Amino acid sequence: MLTAFAPMVWGTTYIVTTHMLPEGHPLFAAMMRSLPAGLIALLLARQLPQGSWWWKSLVLGTLNMGAFFPLLFMAAQELPGGVAATLGASQPIVIAFLAVAILQEKLSVWRVFWGVLGMIGVALVVIGPDAAMSLMGILAGLGGAASMGIGVVLTKKWGRPEGISPIGLAGWQLTAAGLVLLLPSLLIDGVPPTIDGIAWLGYAWLGIVGTLVAYTIWFAGIRRLPVTATALLGLLSPLIAAILGAVIASEALTLTQLLGFALALIAMVAGQLPSPKQKVQISS
């Protein structure tokens, strides 16, 4: 339940991006979300990587944040929030197959099934009849899901060094991601011409709560939970995004959307449970 806090907070990304941040600066927004949070985490943890964890932190930081954040912001700006959220909801399915390739786990048909149903449920909630499509946005959404999917599986594979706190691990990755993004964000996006108080609040929310706190909890959860089951908790992100959109826009949820909510929540909970075959093995 604590791990579920992370995707719930991530569900605020769409509304913050579209209502609080300057438009057209996805790389700069990604850098602002990662580098300050990473430096704060390093100051709090007072722990630096050792040995192979220098390059592992760079790889994980690039996959989990450095590539994922810009693709997320790009998808949010190029597509309606519902379409972008649905593409992000494909992540549990991606992770289920990556766990087979990278972790040598048996393919969990049970969790793939619930992942597909969960994605359908999210689609029912967030995709409207007038949803516009953008090829660049679709590629960004799928690329983001793949990038973080690989990062989550590698995080599970490599674990956490002995004696290193979750906030320390998050700090290594966030700092690495911020440094990877620093030069491209300044050269390609540049600094937005105006950053008002609302924008600073948006950056602070995404950086401190949506990144530093959320990723610290997320990495601790990945270590203790099955990787595909953890990924299914990500279905909460688009659901929270839909709720916030409805509340802020004062839009009533339709019966189809309510059915989608129910389906996504059932899929998320059922995906945490062992398959019927595993239950039989355990009982015997």
Sequence and secondary structure as in RCSB ss.txt:
>XXXX:A:sequence
MLTAFAPMVWGTTYIVTTHMLPEGHPLFAAMMRSLPAGLIALLLARQLPQGSWWWKSLVLGTLNMGAFFPLLFMA
AQELPGGVAATLGASQPIVIAFLAVAILQEKLSVWRVFWGVLGMIGVALVVIGPDAAMSLMGILAGLGGAASMGI
GVVLTKKWGRPEGISPIGLAGWQLTAAGLVLLLPSLLIDGVPPTIDGIAWLGYAWLGIVGTLVAYTIWFAGIRRL
PVTATALLGLLSPLIAAILGAVIASEALTLTQLLGFALALIAMVAGQLPSPKQKVQISS
>XXXX:A:secstr
  TTHHHHHHTTHHHHHHHTS TT HHHHHHHHHHHHHHHHHHHH     TTHHHHHHHHHIIIIITHHHHHHHH
HHHS HHHHHHHHTTHHHHHHHHHHHHH     HHHHHHHHHHHHHHHHHH  TT    HHHHHHHHHHHHHHHH
HHHHHHHH   TT  HHHHHHHHHHHHHHHHHHHIIIII   S   HHHHHHHHIIIIIIIIIHHHHHHHHHHHS
 HHHHHHGGGHHHHHHHHHHHHHHT    HHHHHHHHHHHHHHHHTTS  HHHHHHHH 
